[in-house]
Amino acid sequence: MINFANDYSYTAAPEIMKALAEPLPQALPSYGADTISENARSLIREAIRKPHATAYFLAGGTQTNALALDTLLPRYSSVIAADTGHIATYEAGAIEFTGHKIETLPGHEGKISADQVTEYMRRFTTSGLRNHMPQPGLVYISYPTELGTLYTAAELRAMAEVCHSNDLLLYLDGARMAYGLASPHSDVSLPIIAECCDAFCIGGTKCGAMFGEALVFSHSSTVPDNFATSMRQHGALLAKGWLVAQQFTTLLENDLRLYMEFGRHGVEYAAKVQAVLGRHGIDVAITRQTNQVFAQVSTALKQHMARSLAFTDWGWIGDITGVIRLVTGRASAEADIEGLERSLTDFTEL
């Protein structure tokens, strides 16, 4: 079975495996208070050009989002997100489980705009019933979005301005950040993300690591009080924190060399997937910008492809039905593209 289902089903990049296999010369302090973790934090500070930023290393994406939003917000606050946002769709109500309502806005190709947030806040602040409503406290966006699309630098800066003028925090989910930063459609960099966002995560799980996310607070003043206590309460405080930190050191050292290399590889293979689909007359449901390709197929073709290819039956995007998602990643290979070509050719010849 050829994998187009996701970008994290392989164990880890060989470089990560090698780094983790190196025996430690001595026992290390626990819970992230070790030299490996501090080195990884230094690499992140250097990459985002924020000397007073801090980072915490966690195991997974949902855990990171739930911890970040729950600790950044008071109990009565809500989160503003696109209706297609990952926290609003495929995190099993993890944010709501912490007691924070998600207020969804209609997304355009996965994105919401600064104007939408402005209008939402105008309606909220002028409502005579605002004291009976959840109080908006944070805007959640992702880079790339759930549909693989990208915010521009101008859009990020506009969103940051609107958020901060309305006393809202801006949080960016970067689970697939490598593919966004490496996209030829991107004009965004890590320093721009840090400039605009109060907090964000750098994804490792989907970008070559065995597991792990880096939760970054751009300013030391943004870090909630007793954050380490909150990490433990959320089951997110790893005793062997250096296992995640070592992976980020490997990915981010030498000016983000491996991280960007893996991102480019996934994006390039997504372009190859789209080219194969195009040769067989299959339309994409949304403009591809990163490593996710959303294609519109018939039921018969979908059933045929499922015999040899693993992918996600997405269902629909907007008014477009019969959508499947094919994802590439750092481990994608020419054999995958050949398998896709073979499957589509076989269907044509039936």
Protein Blocks (a to p, Z undefined) as FASTA:
>chain_A
ZZfkbcclbfbdfklmmmmmpccfbdcdeehiafklmmmmmmmmmmnopakbccdddfbl
mlmmmmmmmmmpcfkbccdddfkbmklmmnoommmmnopacdddddeehiacfklmmmmm
mmmmmpcklmmpccdfbdcdddddfkopacdfklmmmmmmmmmmnopacdddfklmmmmm
mpmkbccdfklmmmmpmbdcddfklnopabdcddddfbfklpcghklmmmmmnopacfkl
mlmmmmmmmmmgghhllmmmmmmmmmmmmmmmmmmmmmnopacfbdcfblbccddddfkl
mmmmmmmpccddehpahjbghiacddddfkbcfklmmmmmmmmmmmmmZZ
